[in-house]
Amino acid sequence: MQILKFGGASVKDAQGVKNLKKVLEITGTKETLIIASAMGKTTNALEKVIQNYYNAKHELQSSIQEVKKYHNCILLDLFEDVKHPVFEKISKLFEELNDFYRLNKSPNYNFIYDQTIGYGELVSTTIISYYLNDQGVKNTWMDVRELIKTNKNYRNAKVKWDITLANIKKAAKPKEFIVSQGFIASDDNNFTTTLGREGSDYSAAIFAYCLSAKSVTVWKDVPGILNADPRYFENSTLLKSLSYEEAIELSYYGASVIHPKTLQPLKLKEIPLHVKSFTNPNKPGTIVGKGLKLKPNITCYTLRKNQTLLTVSSLDFSYIMEENIAHIFNLLELSKMKINLVQNSAISFNVCVENNFNKLDLLSQQLKAKYNLKINKNVNIFTLRNYTTNSIIEIEKNRTVLLKQITSKIVQIVTDEVKK
């Protein structure tokens, strides 16, 4: 099968859904499985729902209604008959969401997050499936939560591969055209779990691995994989091809076009990944595959914003030894800090982290009990692969460099937030 993944920007409105159908006219639908994300900024809107549940319960219902209204506008543009069964189907999904909040007893934020956020994908794919069927593109809608099984690590669940493989191979019939969801899965108790932010690409890779797919195509609002994010860097260049290893490195260091976990299952079965523009589907885009060279062979830039730089040093100027580093890493793990850069010297240990679970204050208290601690918030990490002297100079120009780390292929530069 071929796996096609459509991001939220590609189906943000009725025109996007219609354009998806046009893309399918080019790719074909025989032996095809499509994965779709939540529409537009729905994930952000559902995060607002969660915030209201905790902090402004009087606004909870209105925020849910805002999400429903957004999708109803798309429905009205796609379906002329307001009595079409899709309207009732979508309404029932929002009733389920309301019922969850009415009946929920769990105080666990991460659990509540996952039970809420998955409705974006469920609503999106339901609309897409009904629309395609209405247009004569017959498809089978599948609830991915019945297929991909994970542990209970809500918001960053780990896949149970053996169960998932068996489920997908049993459910996906040959020559079918299937519509399913990205980002979400479920645990052993059938509660919704999520695979991490931007995890829909990973979902496509999971399906591809389990089905030994011939290819995965990720449809984006960019022409392919660029050597730099055009939001932050000028004169970005399209990369025509690159190897799995190069792409994994780029994604690890923050390239936003590919989820960091996506490439690993594809590499295991040598399944090529195409990244293409949904507005220009006939353009070649970028291909990632075995043994491919980086073309063109230029410097690639990534940027991680909103980082926190922790500088840990001993209280008595003694060396930072192995047991100290092990202790620090253990605290970082317990605080669920995402580590993006590490550097140590004789008497200090530097680490850049993402405070995704809002546990920085607790971590700070724990570290200060044993060490001196300096915290720099809202810093940037610039990572340059295949760097040149000029490329480093350009990044450092008019910025305060807090830390720099250089290897033969990669330079990482930690700077203050604002370019002067």
N, C-alpha and C positions, 0 to 999 in steps of 0.2 A: 504493500500500500504506500501511497504518498501521504505525508502528514502536512497539513497547511495550518499555520497558526496566525490568527488575526488579532492584533493588539487593540486596546481600547480606543485609540485615536482613529483607527481604521473603521470602526463601527460606532462613532460618536453620535451619529444622527441617521435619519432615514436615508439620506443620500449615500452614506457610508455603507449601509446594508445593501442598497441597490448596487453599489460599486463592487461589493463582495461577490454578488451574483455575476457581474461582468468578468471578474477575475476567474471565477469558476468556469466560465465559458472558454477561457484560454487554457486553464490547467486541466480541465476535464473533471468529472466527478466519479468515474469508475474506480473502484478500489481506493477510495479517498476518505480520509478522516480529517475533519477540521476542528481545531481548538480555538475558542474565542474567549477574549477577556471581557470584563465588565465594560459597559459602554462609556466612553468619554471619561469624565471625572467622577463616575459613580462611586468608586472606592473611597475617594475623599469625602463624598457626601455621606456615605455610610459611616465613615469614621466620625463625622459630626453627630450622627445619630447616637453613636456610642458615648461621645462626650456629653450629650444632653442627658442620656440615661444616668450618668454619674453626677453631673453638675447642674442640670437644668431640666428636671423631669417634666416641668410644665411645657417645655418646648419639644419633648420627645415625639409626640404624635405629628406635630407640624413638620418636623424634619423628615419623618418617614413619608409623609404626604408629598413633600417636595421631590423626593426620589421617585415616588410613584407618578407624580405629575410629569416629570421629565420623560419617563418612559412612555406614558400615555400619549404625549405629543408625538413621539416617534411612531407609535402604533397608528395614530390617526393619519399620519403621512403615508403609512405603508398599506393600510387596509381601509378600503372605502366603507365597508359594512361594519358599523359599530357593534353589531350583534355577532361578529366573527368570534368563534370560540377562543381565540387567542386573548381577547380582552378578559374573559373570565379566568383563564389560566393564569395570567399575570396578576390579576386581582387576588387569586388564591395564594400566590406566593407571598404577596405582601401581608395577607391575613396570617400566614404562617409566621412571618417575622414579628407581627404584632403579638401573636400568641406566645412566642418565645419570651418577649419582654414581660408579658403578663404573668407567665408561669415560672420564670427563672428564679432559682434560689441560690445560684452559685455566685460567690463574690470574686471569683477568679477573672481578672480583666482579660487575660489572654484567651480563656475559654469563651467569654462573651464576645470578644473581638471576632473569633473564627465563626461562631454561630451566626453572627450578623453579616460579616463582610462577604460571605459566599453567595448571598442573594444577588449580588451584582452579576456574577457569572451565570447563575441559574436563570435570571430574567433575560439577560442578553442572548443566551443561546436558545432560549425558548422562542423569543421573537424571531431570531434568524431562522430557526428550523421551520416555524409556521410560515414565514414569508417565502422561503424557498419552496416548500411544498405547495403553497398557493400559486407560485409561478411555474409549477410543473417540474421543479427540481426535487425529485422524491428523495427523502432522507430519513434516517432513523436517529431520533434524539436519545442520547444516553446520559444518565446521571453518573458523572465520573466518581462520585462518592461510593458507588457500588463496585467500582473497579480498582481504583488506587487506594490501597490501605497503608496506614502509617501508624507510628506510635502516638502518644498523647502529648507530644511537645508542641502545644498550640502556638501558632504563628510562625513556627519553623520546624514543621514535622519531618521526621525521617521516614522514607519509604520502606515498607516491608516488601522486598522485591519478589520473594517466592510466591506470596499470596497474590500480589498485584499481577505478576506474570500469568499465573493460572487464570485469574479473573478476566484479564484482557483477551487472552487467546481464546477463551471460551465464548466471550461476548461478541467479539468482532468477526462477523461472518465475511467470507470472501466475496468480493465484488459489490459489497455494500457501500453506500455513501452515508457516513456517520457524522453527526454533529455532537460535540461534547464540550466540556468546560476546562479551562485552564485554572491553575492556582490552587484549586481546592481538592480535598480528598476526604477520607474519614478514618476514624480509629476503630478499634474492635467493638466499641459500643455504638457505632454508627453516628457518633457526633462528628460534625464537620471539623476538619483541620485544614490548615493552609501551609503551603510549601515555601513561604518567605515572599517578601514583596517582589514583584516582577517574576513570580514563579510560573507564569503561564508558558514561557518558553521551555522551562524544565518539564512541565506537563507534556508538551509535545515530544520532548526527547524520551520521556518514559514510555509513551505509546510507541514511539519509533523503535526503541530497544525491544520492547515486548513483542512487537509484530515483525521484527527484522525488516523495517520499512526500506524502501529504495531511496527515499530522500525526505528531508524536512525543509519546508520553506516558511520562513518567518516574514510576514508582511508588515512593514513599518511605514512611518511617515517620513522616512529618510530614504535616499537612493540605495542604501546598503550600509556596510560597515565603513565608517570614515576613520581617517587617522587621528581625528580630534573632534570633540563635540562642538558643533558650530555655535552653540549657545555661549561658549566660554573662550573659544579660540577662533582666530581669523583664518581664512583661506584653507578650510578643511578640504581634504582630498579623498575621493572614493578609493578604497582598497578593492582591487579586482579579485584577488585571491589571497589566501593565507592558510597555513597549516593549523591543525587542531591545537598543537602546542602553542603557537603564536597567539591564537584566539583565546586559549585558556589563560595565558599570561595577561592579555589585555583585559579580559573580563575580571580576572582576579584583582587587578589594580584599579578597576572602576569604570571600564568601558560600559556605558549604560545600554548599549544596543543588544547585548547578549547577557542572559543570566549566568552567573558564575558556574552553576551546577549543570547547565544545559549540555555542555560539550562532552562531558565525561562519558555518559552512556552512548553517545553517538560515536565517539572515538573507539569504544570497545568493539563495536560492530562495523566500524568504518562506513558509517552512514553519512553521506555528504549533507552539509547544511547550507541552504541558500538564504540570503537576506536580501529582500527586494522591496521596492516601493509599490504600495498598493495604488498609488495614483498613476504610476507608469509601469504597469505590470509586464510590458514587453521588453523593458530594459533589463540587461543581464544581472545587475546588482553585484553582490559579492558571493563567492563560493568558498566554503571552508571544508577542507578534506585532507586525506592522507597524502603526505609528501608534497603538498603544494607550497610554492614559494610566496613570500610576501611581495606582492606586485601592486603598485610600485614600491621599491625598497627605500622607504623614507622614515623619518622620525614619527613615532606614534605617541600622542599625548593623552593622558587621562587626568581627571581631576576629581578628588573626593573633597566635598565641602562639609562644613559643620562638624569638623573633627575636634577631638579634645586631646591635647598633648599633656601627658603626665610625665613629670621628671621626678624619679624616686632616688633618694640618696641616703646613705647611712647616717645615723645620728652622731656617731663619733668619728666620722671620716675613715672608717674601716672599709675594706674592699667589699663590693657587692659580689658575693660568691654564689655557687650553684644552689645552695639551700635557700638563699634570699630570692634568687630568680624563680625557683620552684614555688616558693611561698607567694610571690607576687602573681605569678601565672594562675595559681589556684584561686586567689581572690578575684582575678579578672574573670575566670570561668564562672565562679559562683555568682558574679554580678552580671553575667551574660553580656559582657562587653565584646564587641566585634573588634578584633585587633587588626590594624592595617599597616603598621610599621613598628619595628622593634630595633633599638640600638642601645648598646651598653658600653660603658667604660669601666675603669677600675673602681670608681666610687659612685657611679650613678647608672641609672637604668631609665631609658626613655621609651615610651610606648604611645602610639597614636591609636585612639579608640573611638568607636561610635557608641554613644549612650542611648541605645535604642529602647532600653527597658527602664529608663529613668532611675538608675541605681547609682549614679555618680556620687551623690552625697554620702550614701552608706559606704561605698568603696573608699571614699576619701577618709572617712573616720577610721576605717580598718587599717588603711595604709599609714595614717598619721600616728597610730598607736605604736608603730615600730620604726618608722622612717621619717625623714624630711620629705615633704611633698610640695612640688610646684605644679600648678594647673594653668594651662593656656587653653581657653575655650575658643570655639569658632575659628579654628585654624584650617588651612587648606593643605592637602597633600597633592603635589604635582608629580606624576610619574612619567618619565620619558624613556621609551624604548628606542634602541638604535639612535641614541642621542648624538648630537654634535656639540662642539664648543659654543657655537652661535645659538643653538637652541636652548642651552642652559642659561646663557647670558640674557636671552630674551625673557625667560621666565623670571629670573631674579631681578630684572630691571625694576626699580622703584618699589620693591617689596622688601620687607624685613625677613631675612632667612633665619628661622629658628633652629633648623636641623637639616642636614644634608647627608645622604648616603649614596655612594657610588659603587657600582660593580662594572664588569666589562661591558654589559649590555644595557643596564638599567641605572638611571639616576632618580632618586626620590628627594624632593625638596619640600620641606614643611615651612609654610610662610604664614604671615598674619592674613586676616580676612580681606582687608581692603588694599587695593593697589593705589599707591600714592601718586 
